[in-house]
Amino acid sequence: MPAIAAAIEDIKHQPVVSPTHFAHVVFRTSQIKAMSDWYKTALNAHAAFETEMLVFLTYDEEHHRVAILNVEGLAEQPDGVVGLQHIAYSYKSLHELLGNYVRLREKGIVPKWSVNHGPTTSLYYSDPDGNQVEFQVDNYDSLEEATAFFYSEAFAVNPIGVPFDPDALYERLLAGEDERQLKLRPPSGPAGPEIIGIR
């Protein structure tokens, strides 16, 4: 017992361990079919488990990345209250991000906001319950370059980003413009959280 007590005492003084990866997100809803259909389409996911009460969706080797729990009679989300701002998913390239944008648009799923943050080029969607979902691509090849942007004058003036037209950007990409150049955030004036309605 003294050895166990000593081990526990030693553990108390060690740093907290970071998780190995992000596993999943869980939503509660009163419209489980609409939510399930939306995430199946938006993430190209399939059900690993599905009942009228609970759905587990995955798109890779994880047993579930999105869980949806059906709870009858929930109120709609009001605007302007504290809570989760959004969840985000990364794509490998601008081609992949914008090609997916076109495919989702043809299925009636369109972004509410398209913005070049600097470190990422991002498309923001709302699911049927109004939860925000970001699809993004990294704009820099290294963590060091992305982090350096946070300390730039451009970020100091505008930490939110510069809106863009995804159709126009995709046309430029398909016309042969360099992806790395297209992902560079254009200059802008001051902007803060009000650009996306954060109060």
Secondary structure as the mmCIF struct_conf table of DSSP 4:
data_model
#
loop_
_struct_conf.conf_type_id
_struct_conf.id
_struct_conf.beg_label_comp_id
_struct_conf.beg_label_asym_id
_struct_conf.beg_label_seq_id
_struct_conf.end_label_comp_id
_struct_conf.end_label_asym_id
_struct_conf.end_label_seq_id
HELX_RH_AL_P HELX_RH_AL_P1 PRO A 2 LYS A 12
TURN_TY1_P TURN_TY1_P1 HIS A 13 HIS A 13
BEND BEND1 GLN A 14 GLN A 14
HELX_LH_PP_P HELX_LH_PP_P1 PRO A 15 PRO A 19
BEND BEND2 THR A 20 HIS A 21
STRN STRN1 VAL A 25 THR A 29
BEND BEND3 SER A 30 SER A 30
HELX_RH_AL_P HELX_RH_AL_P2 ILE A 32 ALA A 42
TURN_TY1_P TURN_TY1_P2 LEU A 43 ASN A 44
STRN STRN2 HIS A 46 GLU A 50
BEND BEND4 GLU A 52 MET A 53
STRN STRN3 LEU A 54 THR A 58
BEND BEND5 TYR A 59 HIS A 63
BEND BEND6 ARG A 65 ARG A 65
STRN STRN4 VAL A 66 ASN A 70
TURN_TY1_P TURN_TY1_P3 GLU A 72 GLY A 73
HELX_LH_PP_P HELX_LH_PP_P2 LEU A 74 PRO A 78
BEND BEND7 ASP A 79 GLY A 83
STRN STRN5 ILE A 87 TYR A 91
BEND BEND8 LYS A 92 LYS A 92
HELX_RH_AL_P HELX_RH_AL_P3 LEU A 94 GLU A 106
TURN_TY1_P TURN_TY1_P4 LYS A 107 GLY A 108
BEND BEND9 LYS A 112 LYS A 112
STRN STRN6 TRP A 113 ASN A 116
BEND BEND10 GLY A 118 PRO A 119
STRN STRN7 THR A 120 SER A 126
TURN_TY1_P TURN_TY1_P5 PRO A 128 ASP A 129
STRN STRN8 GLN A 132 ASP A 138
BEND BEND11 ASN A 139 SER A 142
HELX_RH_AL_P HELX_RH_AL_P4 LEU A 143 PHE A 150
TURN_TY1_P TURN_TY1_P6 TYR A 151 TYR A 151
BEND BEND12 SER A 152 SER A 152
HELX_RH_AL_P HELX_RH_AL_P5 GLU A 153 VAL A 157
BEND BEND13 PRO A 159 ILE A 160
STRN STRN9 VAL A 162 PRO A 163
HELX_RH_AL_P HELX_RH_AL_P6 PRO A 166 LEU A 174
TURN_TY1_P TURN_TY1_P7 ALA A 175 GLY A 176
HELX_RH_AL_P HELX_RH_AL_P7 GLU A 179 LYS A 183
BEND BEND14 LEU A 184 LEU A 184
HELX_LH_PP_P HELX_LH_PP_P3 ARG A 185 PRO A 187
HELX_RH_3T_P HELX_RH_3T_P1 PRO A 193 ILE A 196
TURN_TY1_P TURN_TY1_P8 GLY A 197 GLY A 197
#
